[in-house]
Amino acid sequence: MREFDSFKGRFFRTIGFLASAVLLASCASGPLQLGSRTLTLPWDQGGAQQGSQLSPVQNPGMVATTPSERFGRGPVTVALLLPLSGDPTLAQLGRTLANASKLAISFIEANPNIAENITISLRDSGTGANGAVAAANAAVAEGAKLILGPVAADQVAAAGNVARSANIPLIGFANNSNVAGPGVYVLNVLPETEMKRAVTYLREQGRRGPAGIFPATPYGEALATAFRREAIAAGFSPSAVYTFSDISEAQSIINQAKPLAERGMIDALFIPDRASAATFAGLLAQSGLRKDDVQLVGSADWANDPGLLSNPALQGAIFPAVDEAGLNAIAGEYQARFGSRPPQMATIAYTATILANVNTLSMANPPFTQALLTNPSGFAGRDGLFRLNANGRSDYALVIRQVGGGVLDGAKL
């Protein structure tokens, strides 16, 4: 595994980094529909985060062409495109990611062993595709050598088209692999990543018959596709893949799955959807099937959801997730500087900023080439081990957690 060259190992030994940025922490009531997932933010929807200094709400397609801020003192310009206006909740998320990038730059500046190679040019992408295009065009005109962000999949796709035309790599923060491609990377935990981690763990535990129940939504369809592919790759023949459009279909699905489970054809059941997981688990228990006979499996979307993690029907269920050590490592400094605890996703922007500053990437001629960014050994960052692939998708090291039991298996790619 290859560490960030400019860190000389010190960053990883000193602070610790085995955490990732898949989901937002859910310690309060501010939900956000980000792409196909409903995430929960650590602040109320109506109130700006302390220290965030949000830009005024404006038409998401009308964004400023000048940088909102510049921070860092290096010679290489790196654009950071984030939603700072438009939808208030998404704008708050954008500001927290900008704050996390500032923390990373401060770490670089404070460490004499790290060269200051980059200057971050923060640009408002608004909350629509037009805003992302405008911000990306402005970044290209400014001479940016790399673009980080935006967050939403439609914005990553829009900005990615601009970046690709200008032959500038873009590392977006969406969790939708459909927007990835050569030169347009997505730095997040993708459905393929979490399904691969989960089915591999099941195989190691001797399970033989995984099945899955997925909602008929873009998120559910992405997980179902990933489940089938990764289960087959792991040597399984998935016994059944069920989809549902309404929770009223849950009893019928359990009735169909029960005979297969009783014959041993299903011994692990994926129920990744947060909204329906407790219902399916409860119905499965009522059917008389034992938890030891059918291992329930969730998704990374379960992380830090207090309702799910305290539900009796889900006790013993497992799910892939990120280790929280990385977030905890920067939470104190973030709290002190910006007045609130950061969401889990803040570690993505932190990691991306540090990655952009790596000597062998930023100071190469030309910088940030595909061969450099897609080093098969990957990198070790604030989110743990990760790897960018030539197809634009990323791999993350994830742990296996158990509801009511903590971490069962450490972080692995």
C-alpha positions as CSV (number, residue, x, y, z in Angstrom):
1,M,0.0,0.0,0.0
2,R,1.4,3.4,-1.0
3,E,1.2,6.3,1.4
4,F,0.9,9.9,0.4
5,D,4.4,10.7,-0.7
6,S,4.6,14.2,0.9
7,F,3.4,12.9,4.2
8,K,6.5,10.7,4.7
9,G,4.3,8.5,6.9
10,R,4.0,11.0,9.7
11,F,0.4,12.0,9.1
12,F,-0.8,8.4,9.3
13,R,1.3,7.4,12.3
14,T,0.4,10.6,14.3
15,I,-3.3,11.0,13.8
16,G,-4.7,7.7,12.5
17,F,-6.9,7.4,9.5
18,L,-8.9,4.2,9.3
19,A,-12.2,5.8,8.6
20,S,-14.2,6.7,5.5
21,A,-16.8,9.1,4.3
22,V,-19.8,7.3,3.0
23,L,-22.7,8.7,4.9
24,L,-23.4,11.8,6.9
25,A,-23.6,11.5,10.7
26,S,-27.2,11.3,11.9
27,C,-27.2,13.0,15.2
28,A,-30.1,15.4,14.5
29,S,-33.1,15.8,12.3
30,G,-32.0,17.3,9.1
31,P,-32.6,14.8,6.2
32,L,-31.1,15.4,2.8
33,Q,-32.0,13.6,-0.4
34,L,-28.6,13.3,-2.1
35,G,-28.9,11.4,-5.3
36,S,-30.5,8.1,-4.5
37,R,-29.9,8.1,-0.8
38,T,-31.6,9.9,2.1
39,L,-28.9,11.1,4.4
40,T,-29.2,12.7,7.8
41,L,-27.3,15.9,8.7
42,P,-25.9,16.9,12.1
43,W,-27.8,20.1,12.1
44,D,-31.4,21.3,11.6
45,Q,-32.5,22.0,8.1
46,G,-33.6,25.6,8.9
47,G,-30.5,26.8,10.6
48,A,-27.0,27.5,9.2
49,Q,-24.2,25.8,10.9
50,Q,-22.2,28.0,13.2
51,G,-19.2,29.5,11.5
52,S,-20.4,28.4,8.0
53,Q,-21.1,31.9,6.6
54,L,-23.4,30.5,3.9
55,S,-23.8,32.4,0.7
56,P,-27.3,33.9,0.1
57,V,-29.8,31.5,-1.5
58,Q,-30.0,32.1,-5.2
59,N,-31.1,30.4,-8.4
60,P,-29.1,27.2,-8.5
61,G,-28.3,27.8,-12.2
62,M,-26.9,31.3,-11.5
63,V,-23.6,31.1,-9.7
64,A,-20.7,33.5,-9.5
65,T,-17.8,33.1,-11.9
66,T,-15.2,34.3,-9.4
67,P,-13.9,32.0,-6.6
68,S,-15.8,32.2,-3.3
69,E,-12.5,31.8,-1.5
70,R,-8.8,30.8,-2.1
71,F,-6.8,29.0,0.5
72,G,-3.4,27.4,0.4
73,R,-0.1,28.8,-0.8
74,G,1.1,26.3,-3.4
75,P,1.8,27.0,-7.1
76,V,-0.7,24.5,-8.5
77,T,-4.4,25.6,-8.6
78,V,-6.9,23.0,-7.7
79,A,-10.6,23.9,-8.0
80,L,-13.1,22.8,-5.4
81,L,-16.7,22.9,-6.7
82,L,-19.3,22.7,-4.0
83,P,-22.9,23.8,-3.5
84,L,-22.7,27.0,-1.5
85,S,-26.1,28.4,-2.6
86,G,-29.5,27.2,-3.7
87,D,-31.0,24.4,-1.6
88,P,-30.2,25.5,2.0
89,T,-29.5,22.0,3.3
90,L,-27.2,21.1,0.4
91,A,-25.5,24.4,0.8
92,Q,-24.8,23.7,4.4
93,L,-23.3,20.4,3.4
94,G,-21.2,22.2,0.8
95,R,-19.8,24.5,3.4
96,T,-18.9,21.7,5.8
97,L,-16.9,20.1,3.0
98,A,-15.2,23.4,2.3
99,N,-14.4,23.6,6.0
100,A,-12.9,20.2,5.9
101,S,-10.7,21.1,2.9
102,K,-9.5,24.1,4.9
103,L,-8.5,21.8,7.8
104,A,-6.5,19.7,5.4
105,I,-4.7,22.8,4.0
106,S,-4.0,24.0,7.6
107,F,-2.5,20.6,8.4
108,I,-0.3,20.9,5.3
109,E,0.8,24.4,6.2
110,A,1.6,23.5,9.8
111,N,3.7,20.4,9.0
112,P,7.3,21.3,8.0
113,N,7.7,17.9,6.4
114,I,4.9,18.5,3.8
115,A,5.5,20.7,0.8
116,E,2.8,23.3,0.1
117,N,2.0,22.4,-3.5
118,I,-1.5,23.5,-4.1
119,T,-3.9,26.5,-3.7
120,I,-7.6,25.6,-3.4
121,S,-9.9,27.8,-5.5
122,L,-13.4,27.3,-3.9
123,R,-16.3,27.8,-6.4
124,D,-20.0,27.7,-5.9
125,S,-21.7,25.1,-8.1
126,G,-25.2,25.9,-6.9
127,T,-27.5,22.9,-6.8
128,G,-28.1,22.2,-10.4
129,A,-26.3,21.0,-13.5
130,N,-26.1,24.6,-15.0
131,G,-24.3,25.8,-11.9
132,A,-21.8,23.0,-12.1
133,V,-21.1,23.7,-15.7
134,A,-20.5,27.4,-15.0
135,A,-18.2,26.7,-12.1
136,A,-16.3,24.1,-14.1
137,N,-15.8,26.5,-17.0
138,A,-14.6,29.2,-14.7
139,A,-12.1,26.7,-13.1
140,V,-10.8,25.7,-16.5
141,A,-10.4,29.4,-17.5
142,E,-8.5,30.0,-14.2
143,G,-6.0,27.4,-15.1
144,A,-7.0,24.7,-12.6
145,K,-5.0,21.5,-13.0
146,L,-7.5,19.3,-11.1
147,I,-11.1,19.7,-10.1
148,L,-12.5,18.4,-6.8
149,G,-16.3,18.0,-6.4
150,P,-19.2,18.6,-6.9
151,V,-21.4,16.4,-4.7
152,A,-24.6,15.4,-6.5
153,A,-24.4,13.0,-9.4
154,D,-26.0,15.2,-12.0
155,Q,-23.5,18.0,-11.1
156,V,-20.6,15.6,-11.3
157,A,-21.7,14.5,-14.7
158,A,-22.2,18.1,-15.9
159,A,-18.9,19.3,-14.6
160,G,-17.1,16.2,-15.7
161,N,-18.1,16.9,-19.3
162,V,-16.4,20.3,-19.1
163,A,-13.3,18.9,-17.4
164,R,-13.0,16.0,-19.9
165,S,-13.2,18.4,-22.8
166,A,-10.4,20.5,-21.2
167,N,-8.3,17.4,-20.4
168,I,-8.4,18.1,-16.7
169,P,-9.2,15.3,-14.3
170,L,-12.1,15.6,-11.9
171,I,-12.7,13.8,-8.6
172,G,-16.3,14.1,-7.7
173,F,-17.9,13.2,-4.4
174,A,-21.1,11.4,-5.6
175,N,-22.0,7.9,-4.6
176,N,-23.3,7.0,-8.0
177,S,-20.9,5.0,-10.2
178,N,-22.9,5.8,-13.3
179,V,-21.3,9.2,-13.6
180,A,-17.7,7.8,-13.4
181,G,-15.6,7.3,-16.4
182,P,-12.0,7.9,-17.7
183,G,-10.8,11.2,-16.2
184,V,-13.9,11.6,-14.1
185,Y,-13.5,9.8,-10.7
186,V,-16.0,9.4,-7.9
187,L,-14.5,9.4,-4.4
188,N,-17.1,7.8,-2.2
189,V,-18.3,4.4,-1.1
190,L,-20.2,2.9,-4.0
191,P,-22.8,0.2,-4.1
192,E,-20.3,-2.2,-5.7
193,T,-17.8,-1.6,-2.9
194,E,-20.1,-2.3,0.0
195,M,-21.7,-5.3,-1.7
196,K,-18.3,-6.8,-2.5
197,R,-17.2,-6.3,1.2
198,A,-20.4,-7.9,2.5
199,V,-20.5,-11.0,0.2
200,T,-16.8,-11.7,0.7
201,Y,-17.3,-11.7,4.5
202,L,-20.3,-14.0,4.1
203,R,-18.3,-16.4,2.1
204,E,-15.5,-16.3,4.7
205,Q,-18.1,-17.2,7.3
206,G,-19.3,-20.2,5.4
207,R,-22.6,-18.9,4.2
208,R,-23.8,-20.5,1.0
209,G,-27.0,-18.9,-0.1
210,P,-27.3,-15.1,-0.1
211,A,-30.5,-13.5,-1.3
212,G,-31.6,-9.8,-1.3
213,I,-34.7,-7.6,-1.0
214,F,-34.3,-4.2,-2.7
215,P,-36.6,-1.2,-3.2
216,A,-37.6,-0.3,-6.8
217,T,-35.7,3.0,-6.6
218,P,-32.4,4.1,-8.2
219,Y,-30.6,3.4,-5.0
220,G,-32.2,-0.1,-4.7
221,E,-31.6,-0.9,-8.3
222,A,-27.9,0.0,-8.0
223,L,-27.5,-2.2,-4.9
224,A,-29.4,-5.1,-6.5
225,T,-27.2,-4.9,-9.6
226,A,-24.1,-4.8,-7.5
227,F,-25.4,-7.6,-5.3
228,R,-25.9,-9.9,-8.2
229,R,-22.5,-9.1,-9.8
230,E,-20.5,-9.3,-6.6
231,A,-22.2,-12.5,-5.3
232,I,-21.5,-14.3,-8.6
233,A,-17.9,-13.0,-8.5
234,A,-17.5,-14.4,-4.9
235,G,-18.7,-17.8,-6.1
236,F,-22.3,-17.7,-5.1
237,S,-25.4,-18.4,-7.1
238,P,-27.9,-15.9,-5.6
239,S,-31.1,-17.9,-4.7
240,A,-33.5,-15.0,-5.0
241,V,-33.5,-11.3,-5.6
242,Y,-36.7,-9.6,-4.7
243,T,-37.8,-6.0,-5.4
244,F,-40.7,-4.0,-4.0
245,S,-42.4,-0.8,-4.8
246,D,-44.4,-0.4,-1.6
247,I,-43.8,-1.7,1.9
248,S,-47.2,-3.5,1.7
249,E,-45.5,-6.1,-0.4
250,A,-43.2,-7.1,2.4
251,Q,-45.3,-9.9,3.8
252,S,-45.6,-11.5,0.4
253,I,-41.8,-11.4,-0.1
254,I,-41.1,-13.0,3.3
255,N,-43.7,-15.7,2.4
256,Q,-41.8,-16.4,-0.8
257,A,-38.4,-16.5,0.9
258,K,-39.4,-18.6,3.9
259,P,-39.5,-22.0,2.1
260,L,-36.2,-21.4,0.5
261,A,-34.7,-20.5,3.8
262,E,-36.1,-23.6,5.4
263,R,-34.5,-25.8,2.7
264,G,-31.2,-24.0,3.3
265,M,-31.2,-22.2,0.0
266,I,-31.2,-18.8,1.7
267,D,-28.9,-18.4,4.7
268,A,-28.2,-14.7,4.3
269,L,-30.7,-12.0,3.4
270,F,-29.7,-8.5,2.3
271,I,-32.2,-5.8,3.4
272,P,-30.2,-2.6,2.8
273,D,-33.0,-0.1,2.6
274,R,-33.1,2.0,5.8
275,A,-36.8,2.7,5.5
276,S,-37.9,-0.9,5.2
277,A,-35.2,-2.9,7.0
278,A,-37.0,-3.0,10.4
279,T,-40.2,-4.1,8.8
280,F,-38.6,-7.0,6.9
281,A,-36.6,-8.1,9.9
282,G,-39.7,-8.1,12.1
283,L,-41.7,-10.1,9.6
284,L,-38.8,-12.6,9.2
285,A,-38.8,-13.1,13.0
286,Q,-42.6,-13.5,13.1
287,S,-42.3,-16.2,10.4
288,G,-40.3,-18.4,12.8
289,L,-37.0,-18.3,11.1
290,R,-34.1,-18.0,13.4
291,K,-31.5,-15.2,13.1
292,D,-28.7,-17.9,13.3
293,D,-30.2,-19.6,10.2
294,V,-30.6,-16.5,8.2
295,Q,-28.0,-13.8,8.6
296,L,-29.5,-10.3,8.0
297,V,-27.2,-8.0,6.1
298,G,-27.7,-4.2,5.7
299,S,-25.8,-1.5,3.9
300,A,-23.4,1.3,4.6
301,D,-26.6,3.5,4.7
302,W,-27.3,2.0,8.1
303,A,-24.3,3.7,9.8
304,N,-25.2,5.9,12.7
305,D,-29.0,5.5,12.2
306,P,-30.1,5.3,15.9
307,G,-33.5,3.9,15.0
308,L,-32.1,1.0,13.1
309,L,-29.2,0.3,15.5
310,S,-31.5,0.1,18.5
311,N,-34.3,-1.9,16.8
312,P,-34.6,-5.4,18.5
313,A,-35.5,-7.1,15.3
314,L,-32.2,-6.0,13.8
315,Q,-30.0,-7.1,16.6
316,G,-27.3,-9.4,15.2
317,A,-27.6,-8.0,11.7
318,I,-24.4,-7.1,10.0
319,F,-23.5,-4.3,7.5
320,P,-20.4,-2.9,5.7
321,A,-19.4,0.5,7.1
322,V,-16.5,2.9,7.5
323,D,-14.5,2.9,10.7
324,E,-15.2,6.1,12.5
325,A,-11.7,6.8,13.7
326,G,-10.9,9.2,10.9
327,L,-13.9,11.4,11.5
328,N,-13.2,11.3,15.3
329,A,-9.6,12.4,14.6
330,I,-10.6,15.7,13.0
331,A,-13.9,16.3,14.9
332,G,-12.3,18.1,17.8
333,E,-10.4,20.5,15.6
334,Y,-13.4,21.0,13.4
335,Q,-15.6,21.7,16.4
336,A,-13.2,24.2,17.8
337,R,-12.8,26.1,14.5
338,F,-16.2,26.0,13.0
339,G,-18.5,25.5,16.0
340,S,-20.1,22.1,15.3
341,R,-19.3,18.5,14.8
342,P,-18.7,17.7,11.1
343,P,-20.7,15.2,9.2
344,Q,-19.0,11.9,8.2
345,M,-18.8,13.1,4.6
346,A,-16.3,15.8,5.7
347,T,-13.5,13.3,5.6
348,I,-14.0,12.9,1.8
349,A,-13.1,16.6,1.2
350,Y,-10.2,16.3,3.7
351,T,-8.8,13.3,1.9
352,A,-9.2,14.7,-1.6
353,T,-7.4,17.9,-0.6
354,I,-4.5,15.9,0.9
355,L,-4.4,13.7,-2.2
356,A,-4.3,16.7,-4.5
357,N,-1.2,18.0,-2.6
358,V,0.9,14.8,-3.0
359,N,4.2,15.7,-4.6
360,T,4.2,12.9,-7.1
361,L,0.7,14.0,-8.3
362,S,0.7,17.7,-8.2
363,M,4.3,18.4,-9.1
364,A,4.5,15.9,-12.0
365,N,4.8,17.1,-15.5
366,P,2.0,16.9,-16.5
367,P,0.3,16.7,-13.1
368,F,-2.5,14.4,-12.1
369,T,-2.3,12.0,-15.0
370,Q,-4.5,8.9,-15.0
371,A,-1.4,6.6,-14.5
372,L,-0.6,8.5,-11.3
373,L,-4.1,8.8,-9.9
374,T,-4.9,5.1,-10.6
375,N,-1.9,3.6,-9.0
376,P,-3.1,0.0,-8.3
377,S,-1.5,0.1,-4.8
378,G,-3.9,2.9,-3.9
379,F,-3.5,5.5,-1.2
380,A,-4.0,5.7,2.6
381,G,-6.0,8.8,3.5
382,R,-8.3,10.2,6.2
383,D,-10.9,7.7,5.0
384,G,-8.6,4.7,5.2
385,L,-7.4,2.8,2.2
386,F,-8.8,3.8,-1.1
387,R,-8.1,3.3,-4.7
388,L,-9.1,5.2,-7.9
389,N,-9.6,3.0,-10.9
390,A,-9.2,3.7,-14.6
391,N,-13.0,3.4,-15.1
392,G,-13.4,6.3,-12.6
393,R,-14.8,4.3,-9.8
394,S,-13.2,4.0,-6.4
395,D,-12.6,1.2,-3.9
396,Y,-12.8,1.8,-0.2
397,A,-11.6,-0.3,2.8
398,L,-14.7,-1.0,4.9
399,V,-15.3,-2.8,8.2
400,I,-18.1,-5.2,8.9
401,R,-20.2,-4.0,11.8
402,Q,-22.9,-5.9,13.8
403,V,-26.0,-4.2,15.2
404,G,-25.5,-4.5,18.9
405,G,-22.0,-6.0,18.6
406,G,-19.6,-3.4,17.2
407,V,-16.9,-4.2,14.6
408,L,-16.7,-7.9,13.6
409,D,-14.0,-7.6,10.9
410,G,-11.5,-4.8,10.4
411,A,-11.2,-2.5,7.4
412,K,-10.4,-4.2,4.1
413,L,-10.7,-3.3,0.4
